[in-house]
Amino acid sequence: MKPPLWLTELHRQWQSARGGRLGASARVFSRGWDELLDSAGIKSAEDQATAGREALAFQRAGNLDLKTHRYRTYLIERITVPLESEAWLRELFGTVDAAQLQRRSLENVAAAKAVPHARYPQLWTQWCASLESAFTEGRSLRPLNWKQPEEVREMLSVIRKLTETEWTPGISIRTASVQVGLDSKGLEGRQGSVESALAALFGNATSLQSLGITGSASHVWLAGPLVLHFADGSSVDHAATHGRYSIDHVDLLRVKSLTTTAQRLLTVENQKATFKDLTAANTDRSTLIVASSFPTEALKMLLAALPASLPHYHFGDTDPSGWHILLKLREASPRPVLPSHMRWRAAPAPSPLTAHDLTLLPRLIEHPLLQDCRAELEMMLKQGDRGDFEQESLGMLRENWPFYSIEQTRQ
């Protein structure tokens, strides 16, 4: 038989207060009767009388305790769930004991830990060990919650597949979502928690884009003179656009050619700050500036369509992830990509290399496309320090190319 509304509300409140706790409760759980009926939406005198009779029946069965008025004993003042009745209440509503949830989550972590990661075995073992430690203590470790064992199991599976796969740069997030075992919109729907889990694994902020996975609607932000020419003879002229503008990959698919009066192309890693500041400083518009982290499909189409003679420079952070972006741009671009203002600089305070940095750096040092940058990478590895790696630390911009003084960049 379906439990009455007031008992359902009592269970909801008990579950919220007690259901997720580990260990036995020390005090009984109780609620004022009138307040409980009000929370359950039981308003009429007839329904309240029925609820009172139901509560008395549960008391006679030994499941609940009632405190009645001292003189008018037919008036219920308070209802209590005895400690020995908590298991009955949980079974009645099909809720799982917190200790069982904890055990299942720990089993899922242990199973994931037992299988070595194909690319990052040490980082994987460390992350799983930190999850085991937190869950054993009854703590959650963002974004994973020990009270949700199925979510723990699925997230561990998704993160393993995401990080064991060498993704083709620019692959759609919906294609990748299917390949890791979710539906086509699964990664989009949980992107925040997935990227939080990636950060926990690698020890620093890690986006899906850093793995080469782009949004389903790829576009690129630019500043500077550019004209899009289409096969039907029409065109879109951004030559007079002095601010930032966006071009969608759909338009880039239609492009027959691109023309620009700019003397050079500069891709910039930080869209929120540095790209905006460089746009304002580019007063002579001699530089076509493009916001770029790891290359999206739209950026690759843009690079392919730009004039082959246009020199390409890239300005990024100088931590290992920043150099990794340069590598991916070089792999995607049909022309050489020269680092601009990218030099290892000592920081006022140390910024030690993370475990992920120590895994990535040797691969970057040995990569044939980064041999001209090897000295900077080896200096970082030797120091064990990312240095003063953020673009903003170069200080004040100057108007127009090259935007920073030689002294600031050692160039």
C-alpha positions in Angstrom: 0.0 0.0 0.0 1.2 3.5 -0.9 2.5 5.3 2.3 0.4 8.3 3.3 1.5 11.8 2.3 2.5 12.9 5.8 4.8 9.8 6.2 6.3 10.5 2.8 7.1 14.0 3.9 8.5 12.7 7.2 10.8 10.3 5.3 11.9 13.2 3.0 12.8 15.3 6.0 14.5 12.4 7.7 16.4 11.5 4.6 17.6 15.0 4.2 18.8 15.2 7.8 19.9 11.7 8.5 19.8 9.5 5.5 23.2 10.4 4.1 25.1 10.0 7.4 27.5 7.2 8.1 27.3 5.4 11.4 24.5 5.0 13.8 22.4 8.0 14.9 22.8 9.1 18.5 19.5 11.0 18.8 16.0 10.2 17.6 14.5 12.2 14.8 11.3 14.1 15.5 9.0 16.7 14.0 6.1 18.8 15.2 2.9 17.2 14.0 1.2 20.4 12.8 4.3 21.6 11.0 4.6 18.2 9.3 1.0 18.2 8.1 1.5 21.7 6.8 4.6 20.7 4.9 2.7 17.7 3.4 -0.1 20.0 2.2 -2.7 18.3 4.5 -5.0 21.2 5.3 -8.6 20.1 5.8 -9.9 18.9 9.2 -11.0 15.6 7.6 -7.6 14.9 6.1 -5.9 15.8 9.3 -8.1 13.5 11.3 -7.3 10.6 8.9 -3.6 11.4 9.2 -4.0 11.2 13.0 -5.6 7.7 12.8 -2.9 6.5 10.5 -0.2 7.8 12.8 -1.8 6.0 15.8 -1.8 2.8 13.8 2.0 3.1 13.1 2.5 3.7 16.8 0.6 0.6 17.7 2.7 -1.4 15.2 5.8 -0.1 17.0 7.2 1.9 14.1 6.7 5.5 15.3 6.3 7.3 18.6 3.7 10.0 19.2 3.7 12.7 21.9 0.1 13.9 22.6 -1.3 16.8 24.5 -1.1 16.4 28.3 -4.9 16.6 28.8 -6.4 16.3 25.4 -4.7 13.1 24.4 -6.4 12.9 21.1 -4.3 15.9 19.9 -0.9 14.8 18.5 1.9 17.3 19.2 5.0 15.6 18.0 6.0 12.5 16.0 9.3 10.6 16.5 11.2 8.0 14.5 12.8 5.7 17.1 16.4 4.7 16.3 15.4 1.1 15.9 12.7 2.2 13.3 15.1 3.9 10.9 15.8 0.7 9.0 12.0 0.1 8.7 11.6 3.6 7.3 14.4 3.2 4.8 13.0 -0.2 3.6 9.5 1.2 3.3 10.7 3.9 0.9 13.4 1.8 -0.8 16.2 4.2 0.2 19.7 2.8 0.5 21.7 2.9 3.7 24.6 5.4 3.5 27.1 2.7 4.4 26.0 0.7 1.5 26.4 3.7 -0.9 29.9 4.3 0.5 30.8 0.6 0.0 29.6 0.6 -3.6 31.4 3.8 -4.4 34.6 2.4 -2.9 34.2 -0.8 -4.9 33.8 1.2 -8.1 37.0 3.2 -7.4 38.9 0.0 -6.5 37.9 -1.6 -9.8 39.0 1.5 -11.7 42.3 1.6 -9.8 43.0 -2.0 -10.5 43.3 -1.5 -14.2 46.3 0.6 -15.2 45.7 3.7 -17.3 47.1 3.3 -20.8 48.7 6.8 -20.9 48.9 8.2 -17.4 49.2 5.2 -15.0 50.8 7.1 -12.1 48.3 10.0 -12.3 45.4 7.6 -12.5 46.5 5.6 -9.5 47.1 8.8 -7.5 43.6 10.1 -8.3 41.9 6.9 -7.4 43.9 6.7 -4.2 42.7 10.2 -3.3 39.1 9.2 -4.0 39.5 6.1 -1.8 40.9 8.2 1.0 38.1 10.8 0.8 35.3 8.3 0.5 36.6 6.2 3.4 36.4 9.3 5.6 32.9 10.0 4.4 34.0 13.0 2.3 33.2 13.7 -1.3 36.0 14.8 -3.7 34.7 17.2 -6.3 33.0 16.5 -8.6 32.5 12.9 -7.3 30.1 12.2 -4.4 30.3 8.9 -2.5 26.5 8.9 -2.1 26.2 8.5 -5.9 28.0 5.2 -6.7 26.6 4.9 -10.2 27.7 8.4 -11.1 31.1 7.5 -9.6 31.4 4.4 -11.8 30.2 6.2 -15.0 32.5 9.3 -14.4 35.5 7.1 -13.9 34.8 5.3 -17.1 34.2 8.5 -19.1 37.4 10.1 -17.8 39.5 7.0 -18.5 38.2 6.9 -22.1 38.7 10.6 -22.6 42.3 10.5 -21.4 43.4 7.2 -22.9 42.3 8.3 -26.4 44.5 10.5 -28.6 41.7 12.6 -30.0 41.9 14.0 -33.5 42.2 17.8 -32.9 38.9 19.5 -33.6 36.7 16.5 -33.1 33.1 17.4 -32.3 32.1 17.1 -28.6 29.0 15.1 -29.7 31.1 12.6 -31.7 33.5 12.2 -28.7 30.5 11.8 -26.4 29.3 8.7 -28.3 32.8 7.3 -28.4 33.1 7.4 -24.6 29.8 5.6 -24.1 27.4 8.5 -23.5 24.6 9.7 -25.8 25.4 12.5 -28.3 24.7 15.3 -25.8 26.1 13.6 -22.7 29.4 15.4 -22.6 27.8 18.8 -23.3 25.3 18.2 -20.4 28.0 17.4 -17.9 30.9 19.3 -19.3 31.5 21.2 -16.1 31.8 18.1 -13.9 33.9 16.3 -16.5 36.4 19.2 -16.7 36.4 19.3 -12.9 37.3 15.6 -12.8 40.0 16.2 -15.5 41.5 18.9 -13.3 41.5 16.6 -10.3 43.3 13.9 -12.4 45.9 16.2 -13.9 46.4 18.6 -11.1 45.6 21.8 -13.0 42.7 23.2 -15.0 42.0 21.0 -18.0 39.3 21.6 -20.6 37.8 19.3 -23.2 39.2 21.6 -25.7 42.7 21.0 -24.3 42.1 17.3 -25.3 41.3 18.4 -28.9 37.5 18.2 -28.4 35.5 21.2 -29.6 31.9 22.3 -29.2 29.4 21.2 -31.7 29.0 24.8 -33.0 32.6 25.8 -33.7 33.5 29.4 -34.4 36.5 31.7 -34.2 37.0 35.2 -32.8 39.1 37.7 -34.8 40.1 41.3 -34.8 41.6 43.1 -37.9 41.0 43.5 -41.6 39.5 40.4 -43.3 37.2 39.8 -46.3 35.4 36.5 -46.9 34.8 35.7 -50.5 32.1 33.1 -51.5 31.7 31.0 -54.6 28.5 32.9 -55.6 30.4 36.1 -55.9 29.2 37.6 -52.6 31.5 38.7 -49.8 31.5 39.7 -46.1 33.9 42.6 -45.5 35.4 43.1 -42.0 38.0 45.6 -43.2 36.2 48.4 -41.5 35.4 46.5 -38.3 37.6 47.9 -35.6 36.4 45.7 -32.7 36.2 41.9 -32.3 34.0 39.8 -34.5 33.1 36.1 -34.8 33.0 33.8 -37.9 31.1 30.6 -37.7 32.4 27.4 -39.2 29.3 27.3 -41.4 30.5 30.4 -43.2 34.0 29.1 -43.4 32.7 26.0 -45.1 31.3 28.3 -47.8 34.4 30.4 -48.2 36.2 30.3 -51.5 39.0 32.6 -50.4 40.0 35.1 -47.7 41.9 38.3 -48.3 43.5 40.7 -45.8 45.6 43.8 -45.9 47.2 42.7 -42.6 51.0 42.0 -42.7 50.8 39.1 -40.3 48.6 36.7 -38.4 48.8 36.5 -34.6 47.0 33.8 -32.7 46.5 34.5 -29.0 45.7 32.0 -26.3 43.9 34.2 -23.8 40.6 35.3 -25.3 39.1 37.0 -22.2 42.0 39.4 -21.5 45.0 39.4 -23.8 43.0 39.1 -27.0 40.9 42.0 -26.0 43.9 44.2 -25.0 45.8 43.4 -28.2 42.7 44.3 -30.3 42.7 47.7 -28.7 46.5 48.2 -29.2 46.3 47.2 -32.9 45.6 50.7 -34.0 47.3 50.5 -37.4 45.4 47.2 -38.0 48.6 45.7 -39.5 48.0 42.5 -37.6 45.1 40.0 -38.0 44.6 38.8 -34.4 42.8 35.5 -33.8 41.8 34.1 -30.4 43.0 30.5 -30.2 43.6 27.8 -27.6 43.7 24.3 -29.0 42.7 24.5 -32.6 39.0 24.1 -33.3 37.6 22.9 -36.7 36.7 26.6 -37.5 40.3 27.7 -36.8 41.7 25.0 -39.0 39.4 26.0 -41.8 40.4 29.7 -41.3 44.2 28.8 -41.4 43.7 26.8 -44.6 41.9 29.6 -46.3 44.2 32.5 -45.4 46.8 33.6 -48.0 49.8 31.2 -47.8 52.2 34.1 -47.8 50.8 35.5 -44.5 53.3 35.0 -41.7 51.8 33.3 -38.6 52.9 34.1 -35.1 51.4 32.7 -31.9 51.4 34.3 -28.4 50.6 31.9 -25.6 51.3 31.1 -22.0 54.7 29.5 -21.4 53.7 26.7 -19.1 53.7 23.2 -20.6 50.0 23.6 -21.7 50.8 26.8 -23.5 53.6 25.1 -25.5 51.3 22.1 -26.2 48.9 24.6 -27.8 51.7 25.9 -30.0 52.5 22.3 -31.0 48.8 21.6 -32.0 48.7 24.8 -34.0 51.8 23.8 -35.9 50.2 20.5 -36.6 47.1 22.2 -37.9 48.6 25.1 -39.8 49.7 24.9 -43.5 52.4 27.5 -42.8 55.1 27.8 -40.1 53.9 29.1 -36.7 56.5 31.2 -34.9 56.3 31.8 -31.1 55.9 35.4 -30.2 56.9 36.7 -26.7 57.1 33.1 -25.5 60.2 32.9 -23.3 60.6 31.1 -19.9 60.8 33.8 -17.2 61.6 33.4 -13.5 58.6 34.2 -11.3 58.7 36.2 -8.0 57.3 33.1 -6.3 57.9 29.5 -7.5 55.2 27.8 -9.6 56.2 24.1 -9.3 55.5 21.8 -12.2 52.5 19.6 -11.6 52.4 15.8 -12.1 50.7 16.4 -15.5 53.4 18.9 -16.5 56.1 16.4 -15.7 54.3 13.9 -17.9 53.8 16.3 -20.8 57.1 18.2 -20.8 59.4 15.3 -22.0 57.0 14.6 -24.9 57.2 18.2 -25.9 61.0 18.3 -25.7 61.4 15.3 -27.9 58.7 16.3 -30.5 60.3 17.2 -33.9 57.9 20.1 -34.4 59.2 21.9 -31.3 63.0 21.5 -31.7 63.4 25.3 -32.1 61.7 25.7 -28.7 63.7 23.0 -26.9 65.9 25.3 -24.9 62.9 27.0 -23.3 61.3 23.7 -22.5 64.5 22.2 -21.1 65.0 25.3 -18.9 61.6 24.9 -17.4 62.2 21.2 -16.7 65.6 21.9 -15.2 64.2 24.5 -12.9 61.2 22.3 -12.0 59.2 25.6 -12.3 56.7 26.9 -14.7 58.1 30.3 -14.1 56.2 33.6 -14.8 54.2 31.9 -17.5 51.0 33.9 -17.9 50.7 36.3 -20.8 49.4 39.1 -18.6 52.7 39.2 -16.6 54.5 40.8 -19.5 53.1 44.1 -18.4 52.0 47.1 -20.4 51.2 46.9 -24.1 52.6 49.3 -26.7 50.6 50.3 -29.7 51.0 48.0 -32.8 53.3 45.2 -33.6 55.2 43.7 -31.8 53.2 45.1 -28.8 55.9 44.5 -26.2 59.4 45.8 -25.9 62.4 43.5 -26.6 63.5 43.8 -23.0 60.1 42.4 -21.8 60.4 39.3 -24.0 64.1 38.7 -24.5 63.4 38.8 -28.3 
